[in-house]
Amino acid sequence: MADEEQRSASGDEPAGRGRKPDYKVYRSRPRLLRRRDAGDPAQGLEALRAPDAPPGEKRAPEYEVQRSGRARRLPALFKGATPRQPRPRRRLSAGRIVKWLALALLAWLGISAALFMLSAQIQRGELAGEVGSQLDPGPYPLTGANTILVLGSDKRSGELAEPGSDDLPSRADSIMLLRIGGGANFALSIPRDTVVNIPGRGTDKINAAYALGGAALAIQTVKDFLGIEVNHVVEVSFDNFPQLIDALGGVTYKGPAVLSKINGGRSNGGYTLRLPRGETEIDGRQALALARTRKNLRNLEEDDLTRARRQQQLVAAMKDKVTSFETFIRLPWVSWAAPQAVRSDMAGPALLGVVGASMTGGAGKQRVLKPSGSTTLPDGGAGLTVDEATREAAVDRFLRG
């Protein structure tokens, strides 16, 4: 029996019923689903421990049984524990809506910036190697002013090519200097018929430098002519310019009526541009024809300086379109397509900095280098001349704003 098996700690004498042993017995595996004679587990346990229980009924052992901590906690888990209350749902508030909208905006801008930089890096190509020796170092465009030379190449493109120009090398149909960054946002256009000294080539129109030596010679010619540094260069060809405008979803032209015939007009296999006076939405082909228009049949008094101003107007219209809500909705697609329409020496981060500086630099001032006279070239062609005082004054306004 259990009493006979127990021994006292001092001698091996049987333990009396009224005496507790000097040791404790631990149960290693408590029974979780132990049957109770009473409905209440706590009352059943007290009945087992009652010392005066009638014969034949279970009686509590005369030694102490200590249960593990886990076993002591089980009753609370099954009976006394309070069920976990579900967390109340947070009510939709204006602050939470603004927070999620801000996160969505940042994500949209981040995706667009990444696509822009990747596309610009792919398009960078070999131009950086071709012009690297002619460019001057400058600060990052967002933090400091940079001088950027934009060359609009008249690369021949079917119906938009001038008559008899198919076999001629491409010339710079548009030459524009941009001063961007560090709060600066200025533009200075150089008429393409301006007569200059082309290094190693002699006297000729400034747009011939691109045909004779590409972007590198064009950079060197502009630097020598104006006496300024050039930090970066961007090329836009006739083939790619419509793509750039269409990527923006078109631009808005505001100005007088225009009627011009490129390459003889539509009746001769070319292109005819008709724009009414006032405000008109134009696509890529119309924008290119407008930028190239030299003779406006609605106003025969217009000249090459008028065309230079019109080109600056197109640049301003593109800037306005970039900041529009329509472009923001399509921003990732625009960010991917826009860098593919140009060639530049700049990698993705630098080109993105130029765009950012242009967007935050305000409207900016746009000027055209005005000729002070005219001259006849050795080949019999007519050109425009600019005296030294006029050049210095124009450069000073361009750099200082």
Residue pairs with C-beta under 8 A, 6 or more apart in sequence:
2 61
3 14
3 15
3 17
3 62
4 14
6 14
6 15
6 21
6 63
7 13
7 14
7 15
8 15
8 19
8 21
8 22
9 21
9 22
9 23
15 21
15 62
17 62
19 62
20 62
20 63
20 64
21 62
21 63
23 63
24 63
24 64
24 65
24 66
25 63
25 64
25 65
26 65
26 66
26 68
27 65
27 67
27 68
27 71
30 67
30 68
30 70
30 71
30 74
32 74
36 44
36 45
37 44
37 47
37 58
38 44
38 47
41 75
41 79
42 75
47 53
47 58
48 58
48 59
48 60
49 60
50 59
50 60
51 59
51 60
53 59
53 60
90 96
108 331
108 332
109 331
111 332
112 331
112 332
112 334
112 335
113 335
113 352
115 332
115 335
115 336
116 335
116 336
116 338
116 339
116 348
116 351
116 352
116 355
117 347
117 348
117 349
117 351
117 352
118 336
118 348
119 335
119 336
119 337
119 338
119 339
119 340
119 348
120 339
120 344
120 346
120 347
120 348
120 351
120 352
121 347
121 348
122 339
122 340
123 339
123 340
123 342
123 343
123 344
124 343
124 344
124 345
124 346
124 347
124 348
125 343
127 215
127 233
127 235
127 343
127 344
127 345
128 345
128 346
128 347
130 214
130 215
130 216
131 215
131 216
131 219
131 233
131 345
132 345
133 216
134 216
134 219
134 220
134 223
134 230
135 219
135 230
135 231
135 232
135 233
135 345
136 229
136 230
136 231
137 231
138 144
138 145
138 146
138 147
138 229
138 231
138 232
139 145
139 146
139 181
139 182
140 181
140 350
140 353
141 180
141 181
141 350
141 353
141 354
141 356
141 357
142 181
142 353
142 356
142 357
143 181
143 182
144 181
144 182
145 179
145 180
145 181
145 182
145 183
145 184
146 179
146 180
146 181
146 231
146 232
146 354
147 177
147 178
147 179
147 228
147 229
147 230
147 231
147 232
148 177
148 178
148 179
148 180
148 230
148 231
148 232
148 233
148 234
148 354
149 175
149 176
149 177
149 178
149 218
149 219
149 222
149 230
149 232
149 233
149 234
150 174
150 175
150 176
150 177
150 178
150 233
150 234
150 236
151 172
151 174
151 175
151 210
151 215
151 218
151 233
151 234
151 235
151 236
152 172
152 173
152 174
152 175
152 176
152 236
152 237
152 238
152 241
152 291
152 311
153 170
153 171
153 172
153 173
153 210
153 235
153 236
153 237
153 238
154 161
154 162
154 165
154 170
154 171
154 172
154 173
154 238
154 292
155 170
155 237
155 238
155 239
156 165
156 166
156 168
156 170
156 238
157 237
157 238
157 239
159 262
159 263
159 269
159 270
159 271
160 238
160 262
160 263
160 270
160 271
160 285
160 288
160 289
160 292
161 238
161 263
162 262
162 263
163 263
163 264
168 211
169 211
169 212
170 210
170 211
170 237
171 192
171 207
171 208
171 210
171 211
172 192
172 206
172 207
172 209
172 210
172 211
172 218
173 192
173 207
173 238
173 291
173 292
174 189
174 192
174 236
174 291
174 308
174 311
175 189
175 190
175 191
175 192
175 206
175 207
175 218
175 222
176 187
176 188
176 189
176 190
176 308
176 311
176 312
176 315
177 187
177 188
177 189
177 190
177 222
177 226
177 228
177 230
177 398
178 186
178 187
178 358
179 185
179 186
179 187
179 188
179 398
179 399
179 401
180 354
180 357
180 358
180 361
181 353
181 354
181 357
181 361
182 357
183 361
184 361
184 401
185 357
185 358
185 361
185 362
185 363
185 364
185 365
186 364
186 365
186 366
186 367
186 397
186 398
186 401
187 312
187 315
187 364
187 365
187 366
187 367
188 367
188 368
188 369
188 394
188 395
188 398
189 308
189 309
189 311
189 312
189 366
189 367
189 368
189 369
190 206
190 222
190 308
190 369
191 304
191 305
191 308
191 368
191 369
191 371
191 384
192 205
192 206
192 207
192 304
193 205
193 206
193 207
193 304
193 382
193 383
193 384
194 205
194 206
194 369
194 371
194 383
194 384
194 385
194 386
195 203
195 204
195 205
195 206
195 375
195 377
195 383
195 384
195 385
196 203
196 204
196 205
196 206
196 209
196 221
196 224
196 225
197 203
197 221
197 224
197 225
198 204
198 206
198 208
198 209
198 212
198 217
198 221
199 217
199 220
199 221
199 224
201 208
201 209
201 212
201 213
201 217
203 377
203 378
204 212
204 377
205 377
205 381
205 383
206 221
206 222
206 225
209 217
209 218
209 220
209 221
209 222
210 217
210 218
213 220
215 233
215 235
218 233
219 230
219 233
222 228
222 230
223 229
223 230
225 391
226 391
226 394
226 395
227 391
227 392
227 395
228 395
228 398
228 399
232 344
232 345
232 346
232 350
232 354
233 344
233 345
234 342
234 343
234 344
234 346
235 342
235 343
235 344
236 244
236 341
236 342
236 343
237 343
238 288
238 292
240 340
240 341
240 342
241 284
241 287
241 288
241 291
241 341
242 283
242 284
242 285
242 287
242 288
243 284
243 337
243 340
243 341
244 284
244 318
244 337
244 338
244 341
244 342
245 251
245 282
245 283
245 284
245 287
245 288
245 318
246 283
246 284
247 333
247 334
247 337
247 338
247 341
248 318
248 321
248 322
248 327
248 334
248 338
249 321
249 326
249 327
249 330
249 334
250 281
250 282
250 283
250 284
250 287
250 321
251 281
251 282
251 287
251 314
251 317
251 318
251 320
251 321
252 279
252 280
252 281
252 282
252 317
252 320
252 321
253 275
253 279
253 280
253 281
253 282
253 286
253 287
253 290
253 313
253 314
253 317
254 278
254 279
254 280
254 313
254 317
255 275
255 277
255 310
255 313
256 277
256 298
256 299
257 275
257 276
257 277
257 298
257 299
258 273
258 274
258 275
258 290
258 293
258 296
258 298
259 272
259 273
259 274
259 275
259 296
259 297
259 298
260 272
260 273
260 289
260 290
260 292
260 293
260 294
260 295
260 296
260 297
261 268
261 270
261 271
261 272
261 273
261 297
262 270
262 271
262 272
262 273
262 289
262 292
262 293
263 269
263 270
263 271
264 270
265 271
265 272
266 272
271 285
271 289
273 286
273 289
273 290
273 293
275 282
275 286
275 290
282 290
287 314
290 310
290 314
291 307
291 310
291 311
291 314
292 307
293 307
293 310
294 304
294 307
295 302
296 302
296 306
304 384
305 368
305 370
305 371
308 368
309 366
309 368
312 366
312 368
316 363
316 364
316 366
319 358
319 359
321 327
322 334
322 355
322 359
323 359
327 334
339 348
339 351
344 351
346 354
365 397
365 401
367 394
367 397
367 398
369 386
369 390
369 391
369 394
370 386
370 390
370 394
371 384
371 385
371 386
372 385
372 386
372 387
372 390
373 384
373 385
373 387
374 382
374 383
374 384
374 385
375 382
375 383
375 384
375 385
376 382
376 383
377 383
